[in-house]
Amino acid sequence: MTQSTSRIFDGIGRIMNEAAGVADGVRREVETVAKSQAQRIVADMELVKREDFDALRELVQVQGEEIDALRQEIATLKAAKPA
């Protein structure tokens, strides 16, 4: 009786280990599919990379400063222009 009970528990343990392996494989497959879908969605959204955004923001800021300087220069020239 003890030996047959031991074999039953061994069989149950083996089945549980196999089920855990299958469940882990399914989990990894679901993660892979979800990650692929997320990457596809982000690619479809045509998002801008952070470094590109920062570079463009810096360029706009510099150009804004240049425009302000040119406006001041024009105002100075108009004020100095003889009537």
Secondary structure, 3 states (H helix, E strand, C coil): CHHHHHHHHHHHHHHHHHHHHHHHHHHHHHHHHHHHHHHHHHHHCCCCCHHHHHHHHHHHHHHHHHHHHHHHHHHHHHHHCCC
